[in-house]
Amino acid sequence: MNLSLRKYLAENLTQFKYKKIQMKLSDQRKGTLLAFIGIMFITPDSLLIRLSNVESWNLIFYRGFIPFFVVFIGLLIIKRSNFFYSIIENGWHGIGYICTFIITNILFVHSIENTTVANTLIMVSLAPMLSAIVSFIFLKETPDKKTWTAITITTLAVIYIFIDSFEKGDVKGNVFGFICALGLAAGAVIIRARKKSGNLIPSAMTAKFIIALIALFYVDDLNIKGNDYLIIPAMCIFCVAIPFVLITLAPRYITAAEVNLFFLLEVVLGPLWVWFVIKEEPSPETIVGGVIVILTIATHSFLALKKTY
């Protein structure tokens, strides 16, 4: 092999490695930013639910129909003639994601109705751990040590937050909460599996429409009164529509377990919004556990981004 050929190969190999590193950096940053912004939009959700005066199934209807309509208009403008094809092209991945999305959205509400909010949030906090397991089984994607460490610390912190209010009864609600966590895990893994060949936002939009149709069978009265004219649209657009788009995109760039880690920020920051607005003071356990969760996720994200340099 002559000298010029060696030099050519060496230069191209260096460029290839540089581009690969840049791609990883870009993906990690994109995924982390999408997941973080998405969850930050979700955090006032529990406050707005508390401030609203709408029954559960009525709320499920609005949280299905309004986000569907907003995303439908957005995709219609962006996709235009390819709009309906974008729904069909996802195939079995799209159908699977629609099913997990429907199950997660409906069972979360029913879990809260059949057990305490604390129990539901403990069950949902298992999502990162379940994501890691499901990813390993179906995608052969093994989370690194820092992700496993972050999952363990944050899960224990969430359990600590609600340890005093956790009840051994209410099996039905706890089972619903666990299925909800499994749905979050499965949904994120489906997106991860489809990351290179499709966009599952149209499937999520379709799921929202189906959720609204299901809720129609149970609603009492769709009339909105008083402050709900502002609360319901704000909740459905900023705490539901925007986040589900961002969180549907995030697993294309980072692992499902990493995405679901950010969901624990909702467990921590949700009660703080309630505290700031309606003066419902969180317990000392919520504050201590919340600080641990936030610091753990911040450290994990920093180390993940630093590793890609």
N, C-alpha and C positions, 0 to 999 in steps of 0.2 A: 504493500500500500504506500503510495508516494506521499510526500509531505503535504502537498496542497489538498489532497483528498482527506487526509487526517484532519487538517485544519478546518476544512469545510464541514466535516461530520461533527467535530468538536463544537464549532460555533452553532450549528443547527440544534445539537443536543442541548446546549446551554439555553438557547432560545425556547426550545420545547419545554424544558423544566421551568423556566421563568413564566411562560404562559400558563403552565399547569398550576403553578403556585398562585398566580394572579387570579385564575379561574376559581380556585378554592377560596381564596380570600373574598372574592366578589360574592360567591355563593353563601359563605358563612355570614358575611355582613348583610346581604339581602334577607336571608332567612331570619336572622336575629332581629333585624329592624322591623320586618313585617310582623313577626310574632309579638314583639314588644308593643308596637303601636296598636295592633289589633286588640291585645288584652287591655291596654290602657283605655281604649274606647269602651271596653266592656265593663270596667270597674264601677262606673256609676249606675250600672243596670239595677242592682238590688235596691239602691236608693229610689230610683224612679218607680220601681215596682211597688215599694212601700208608699210612695206619694200618690200613686194612682188609686182609683176607686172602681176598678174593673174586675169582674169575676175571672177565675182561672181560665176557663175555656174561651171566654171572650178575649182575654189577653193573648192566649195561644193563637187565636185567629188573627188578631192584628199583627202579632209578631211573625206570623207566616205571610200574610197577604201584603203588608206594606213593604217589607224587605224584598219580597218577590217582585212587586211592581217597580221599585226603585232600580233593582239590578236588571230587570227585564228591559226597561227603557235604556239603561246604560249599555247593555250588550247589543240591543237593537241598533243603537247609534254606531257602536264600534264594529260589530260584525256585519251589519247590513244584510246583504244577500246570503251570507254564510251563517246567519243566526241559527236556523233550525238544524243545519248540519253540525254546528258546534255542540248541540245537545246530543245528537245521535252518535257522533264519532267516538265518544268515550266508551261505548260498548258496555261490557260487563263491569268494568271499573266504575262507570257512571251509575249503573244500576245498584252496585254494591254501596257506593257512596251515598246515593239517595236514601237507601234503606237505613244506613247507620245514622245519617243526618236526621231522619224522621224520628227514629227511636230515641236518639239522644235528646232532641228538643222536647218531645212529649213526656218521656219518662222523668226528665229532670223536674218538671212541674209536679208530676204525680208522686215522685219521691218526697218532695217537700210537703205534699198534702198528707202523706201517710207516715211520716216520721218527722223528727226535728230537723231544722235547717242545718244544725251542727252535724247530725248523722249523715245527711246528704252530702255535705261538703267533705266530710272524711272519706266517704266512698269515692267521690269525684277526684279527690287528691291522689287516688291510686292510679289515675290515668297515665302519668309518666312511666311508672313501673310496668304497667300493662303494655304500654307502647313499646318499651324496650323488649319485652318478652315476645310480643306478636311480630315485631320487626325481625327478631332473631329467628323465629320459626319460619316465617314466610319469605323474608327477603335476605336471610343470612347476613343481616346487618347488625353487628355486635357493637353496642355503645362502649366507648372507652371508659377507663377507670374514673376519670373526673365526672363523667355523666352519671355513672352508677352512684358515686359518692354524693353528688348533688341530689339525685332522686331520693336516696336514703335519708339524708339530712332534712330535706324539705318535707318528706312524708311524715317523719317523726315530729317535726315542728308543727305541722297541721294537726296531728293527733293531740299534741300537747295543748294547742290552742283550745280544742273542744273536749278535752278529757273529762272535765267536770260534768258536761251536759250529755255525754255519750250514754245512751241507754241500751240495755241488752235486748229490750223488746222491739216492737215495731219492725218485725222481720220483713214484711211486705215492702215498706218504704226503703229499708236498707238494701234489699235485693234490687229494687228499681234503681237506686243510686249506683250500685255496683255495675248493673247493665249499662247505665249511662256512661260510666267511666270506661267500660269495655268498648262502647260505641265510639267514644272520643278516640280511643287508642286505635281501633280498627279503621276509622275514617282517616286518621292521619297516615296510617300505613298504606292505605289504598292510594292516597294522593302521592305518597313517596314512590309507590310502585309505578305510578303513571307519570312521573315527573318529566320524563324526556319526550313523551309522545302525546300529551294532551293537557287540556285545562279543564278542571272539574268545577269551575265556578258555574257554568250552565247547569250542571247536575245539582249543585247546591241550591240554585235558584228554583229548579223544578221541585226539589224536596220542600222548599218553603211553600210553594203553591199547593202541593199535596197536603201539607200540614194544615193550611188554611181550609181546604176542603173537608178534611177530617173534623176539624174544630166546628165547622158549620152544623154538624149533626148534634152538637152538644150545647151550643150557645143559647142563652136566654134572650138577650136583648143587645143589639149592636150599637145602640145609642151611646154617644159620649157626652158627658156633662162637665160643666165647670172647667177646672184647670186641666182636665184630661185631654182637652182639645190641643194643649201644648205638650203635655207630658207624653202621651202615647206616640205621636209622630216623632218627637225627639228621641224617645227610647228606641223605637223601631228602626230609625234611620242611623243614628249615631252609635247606639249600643248593640244593634243586631246586624243591620245591612252592611255597614262598612267593615265591622270586625270579621264577619263570616267570609267576606271577600279576601281580606288580608290573611286570615288564618288558613283559608283554603290554598292560598299561594305559598305560604311559608314552608310546608314540608317538601316542596320541590327543591329547596335549597339546603335545609338542615334536617336532621333525623326527626322522626316522629316523637321520640322521647324528649328531645330538646324543645320541640314546639310545645308539647304538653306541660313541660316544666313551667312555662310562662303562665299557664292557667292558674297556678297557685298564687300568682300575684292578685288575682281577683278575690281569692279567699281572704287575703290580707288587706287589700286596699278598699274592698267593698264596704266592710264595717267602718272604715275611716271616713268615707263619704257620708255615711249615715250619721256618724259622730259630728262631723263638721256642720251638717245642714240641720238635722233635727235633734241634735244634742243627745243622742243615745250613746253614752260613753262605753267604749270597748273595755273588756276585762284586761287585767295585767297580763294574763296568759296570751291574749290576742296581740298585745303590743310586743311582748318578748318574742313570741313565736313568729310574729310578722317581721321583726327586724332580722331574725335568723333566716327566714325565707328570702327576703329581699337581698341580704348580703350574699347568701349562697348562690342565688341566680345571677347576681351581678358579677361575682367572682368567676362562676362557670363561664359566663358569656365573655368576660375579659380574657380568660385563659384560652377559650376556643378561638377567639379572634387573633390573639397573640401567636398561637400555634401555626396559623396559616401564613405568617410572614416568612 
